[in-house]
């Protein structure tokens, strides 16, 4: 579906939850957002997140915004709130070798589909960031800059990015020569220099042109399977300030139930590792 259903109208000043409110007015109560992190990185996994927020004030997340516009500390706070307040959420992790096998576009679409499928609550409608995703089993809409204008997509974006960043920090301990903890697998001058000096490690994606060159492999410019890296999506001066932690208390009891570690990012599947959490209390 390329447009909102009949009866759903979003005003320009509707705010971050305007799409969800419009869809609920049109009779669709359970709305999922889905987004990914790591599509343009040349190392590390691709991670997709999906989130269904509760209706009304109980589903509004303090400090929520596009994950790339938040500082690291703000993302962590928002992440904890998404886990606390979401009706349902899921994360899928596609390892770098699977990204190479599938190609980034296919891996991306499959990760988004799998994240939606893993939700414990079946959505009636799905909002995606930027481009349409078929095969979801329910109607959906691609929203331009969706992670900045739709709350459920922003929540999914935070889930995906925080999960991926934690994984990259963990991988930095295994491969310290590349400084994954800083650039998270995106190409920077320092990352390019490390690739040139050390060659690629098992976490690098061999479809990417810069990785292939660092490995001494032939690069055919006409090969459609060749991928091109993006620069780091970390913003040095984020435009969204961290929310005041005193404005809203954050539940800290039983953190193991709510904040998965890298080791929790679950069972191996043909598409990679995936994790799911059920309906929130």
C-alpha positions in Angstrom: 0.0 0.0 0.0 1.4 3.4 -1.0 -1.0 5.7 0.9 -2.9 5.8 4.2 -6.2 4.1 4.3 -9.4 6.0 3.7 -10.3 8.3 6.6 -6.7 8.5 7.9 -5.2 12.0 7.5 -2.0 13.3 9.0 -1.6 17.0 9.6 1.9 18.5 9.1 1.9 19.6 12.8 0.6 16.3 14.1 3.9 15.5 15.9 5.7 12.2 16.3 2.6 10.1 17.0 0.4 11.7 14.3 0.5 8.6 12.0 -0.5 6.3 14.8 -3.4 8.6 15.8 -4.6 8.9 12.2 -4.5 5.1 11.7 -6.4 4.5 14.9 -9.1 7.0 13.8 -9.4 4.9 10.6 -10.0 1.8 12.7 -6.5 0.3 12.9 -5.5 0.0 16.5 -2.3 -2.1 16.4 0.4 -0.3 14.4 4.0 -1.5 14.1 7.0 0.4 13.0 10.1 -1.2 11.6 13.6 0.0 10.8 17.2 -1.2 10.5 20.7 -0.2 11.5 23.9 -1.0 9.7 22.8 -1.1 6.1 25.7 1.0 4.8 28.4 -0.3 7.2 31.2 -2.4 5.7 31.6 -4.5 8.8 29.4 -6.1 11.5 25.9 -7.3 11.4 22.7 -5.7 10.0 20.1 -5.3 12.7 16.3 -4.7 12.3 13.9 -3.6 15.0 10.2 -3.6 15.2 8.0 -2.0 17.8 4.3 -1.6 18.6 3.6 1.3 21.0 0.5 1.4 23.2 -2.2 3.9 22.3 -2.4 7.2 24.1 0.0 8.7 26.7 1.1 5.3 28.0 2.7 4.6 24.6 4.6 7.9 24.3 8.3 7.5 24.9 10.1 10.3 26.8 12.9 11.8 24.6 12.0 9.6 21.5 13.5 10.7 18.2 15.4 9.3 15.2 18.2 7.2 16.8 20.8 9.0 14.7 19.8 12.4 16.2 20.3 11.2 19.8 23.5 11.1 21.8 24.6 7.7 22.9 23.4 8.3 26.5 20.1 9.6 25.3 19.6 6.5 23.1 20.3 4.2 26.0 17.6 6.0 28.1 15.1 5.9 25.3 15.9 2.2 24.6 15.1 1.4 28.2 11.8 3.3 27.9 10.9 1.5 24.7 11.3 -1.9 26.3 9.3 -0.7 29.3 6.4 0.9 27.4 6.1 -1.0 24.1 3.2 -3.3 23.6 5.5 -5.7 21.7 9.0 -5.4 20.3 11.5 -7.6 18.4 15.0 -7.4 17.1 16.7 -9.5 14.3 20.5 -9.7 13.8 21.8 -10.7 10.3 25.5 -11.6 10.5 28.0 -10.2 8.1 28.5 -13.5 6.2 24.7 -13.7 5.7 24.7 -10.1 4.4 27.4 -11.2 1.9 25.4 -14.3 0.8 22.1 -12.5 0.4 23.2 -9.1 -0.7 22.4 -6.0 1.3 19.0 -5.2 -0.2 17.7 -8.8 0.2 19.2 -9.0 3.7 17.6 -5.7 4.6 14.1 -6.6 3.4 14.3 -10.1 5.0 15.4 -8.7 8.3 12.5 -6.2 8.3 10.0 -9.0 7.5 11.4 -11.2 10.2 11.3 -8.5 12.8 7.6 -7.9 12.1 6.9 -11.7 12.1 8.5 -12.0 15.5 6.2 -9.6 17.2 4.1 -11.4 19.8 1.2 -9.1 18.9 0.1 -9.2 15.3 -0.1 -5.7 13.8 -3.0 -4.5 11.7 -0.8 -2.0 9.9 3.0 -1.5 9.5 4.9 1.7 8.9 8.3 1.4 7.3 11.1 3.9 6.9 11.7 5.2 3.4 10.7 2.3 1.2 7.9 -0.2 1.0 8.4 -3.7 2.2 6.2 -6.4 0.7 5.5 -9.8 2.2 4.6 -8.5 5.7 1.1 -10.1 5.6 -0.6 -6.8 6.6 -1.1 -3.4 4.9 1.7 -0.9 5.2 3.0 2.5 4.3 6.5 3.6 3.5 7.1 7.0 5.3 9.7 9.4 4.0 12.1 10.1 6.9 9.9 7.8 8.9 12.3 7.5 11.8 11.8 11.3 12.4 8.1 11.6 11.9 6.5 8.3 13.2 6.9 7.2 16.8 6.7 3.5 16.2 9.4 3.7 13.5 11.6 5.9 15.8 11.2 3.3 18.5 12.2 0.5 16.1 15.2 2.6 15.0 16.4 3.0 18.6 16.0 -0.7 19.2 18.0 -1.6 16.1 20.8 1.0 16.7 21.4 0.4 20.4 21.5 -3.4 19.8 23.9 -3.0 16.9 26.1 -0.5 18.7 26.4 -2.9 21.7 27.4 -5.7 19.3 30.0 -3.6 17.7 31.6 -2.7 21.1 31.7 -6.4 21.8 33.3 -7.1 18.4 35.9 -4.4 19.1 37.3 -6.6 21.9 37.7 -9.4 19.5 39.2 -7.3 16.7 40.9 -4.3 18.5 42.9 -3.2 15.4 39.8 -1.7 13.7 38.3 0.4 16.5 34.8 -0.9 15.9 33.6 0.6 19.1 34.1 4.1 17.7 32.8 4.0 14.1 30.6 0.9 14.5 31.8 -0.6 11.2 31.1 2.4 9.0 33.9 3.8 6.8 36.0 6.5 8.3 39.6 7.6 7.6 40.8 5.6 10.6 38.8 2.5 9.5 40.1 2.7 6.0 43.7 3.0 7.3 43.2 -0.1 9.5 41.8 -2.0 6.6 44.8 -1.1 4.4 47.2 -2.0 7.2 45.6 -5.2 8.4 43.3 -6.4 5.7 39.7 -7.4 6.5 38.7 -9.5 9.5 35.8 -12.0 9.5 33.4 -9.3 10.4 34.0 -7.3 7.2 31.5 -7.7 4.4 33.3 -9.0 1.3 30.7 -7.6 -1.1 31.9 -4.0 -0.3 34.3 -2.5 -2.8 36.7 -1.1 -0.2 36.9 -4.4 1.7 37.5 -6.4 -1.5 40.4 -4.0 -2.4 41.9 -4.3 1.1 41.8 -8.1 0.6 43.5 -7.8 -2.7 40.5 -9.2 -4.6 39.5 -8.1 -8.1 36.8 -5.4 -8.3 34.6 -5.4 -11.4 32.8 -2.0 -11.5 30.0 -3.5 -13.6 29.3 -6.2 -11.1 25.8 -5.4 -9.6 26.6 -7.4 -6.5 29.3 -4.9 -5.4 28.3 -2.8 -2.5 29.5 0.7 -1.6 30.0 1.8 2.0 28.5 4.8 3.7 30.3 7.1 6.1 29.5 6.8 9.8 26.0 7.7 10.7 27.2 8.9 14.1 26.5 12.7 14.5 29.2 14.6 16.3 26.8 17.3 17.3 23.3 15.8 17.6 20.5 18.3 17.3 18.3 16.5 19.9 19.5 17.1 23.5 19.2 14.2 26.0 16.0 14.4 28.0 16.2 15.4 31.6 16.5 12.2 33.6 14.6 13.8 36.5 11.5 14.4 34.2 10.4 10.8 34.3 11.5 8.0 36.5 13.0 4.9 34.7 12.1 1.5 36.0 15.3 -0.2 37.2 13.9 -3.3 38.9 14.8 -6.6 37.2 17.0 -5.1 34.5 17.9 -8.5 33.1 14.3 -8.9 32.0 14.3 -5.7 30.1 17.8 -5.0 28.7 19.2 -7.9 26.8 23.0 -8.3 26.6 24.8 -9.1 23.4 24.8 -12.8 24.5 21.0 -12.6 24.7 20.7 -11.8 21.0 19.4 -15.2 20.7 19.0 -18.3 18.7 20.7 -19.0 15.4 18.5 -19.2 12.3 19.0 -19.4 8.6 18.8 -15.6 8.5 21.1 -14.9 11.5 20.4 -14.4 15.2 17.1 -13.1 16.4 15.5 -12.1 19.6 11.9 -11.5 20.6 10.2 -10.2 23.7 6.6 -10.6 24.4 3.8 -8.3 25.3 4.8 -5.7 27.9 3.1 -5.6 31.3 
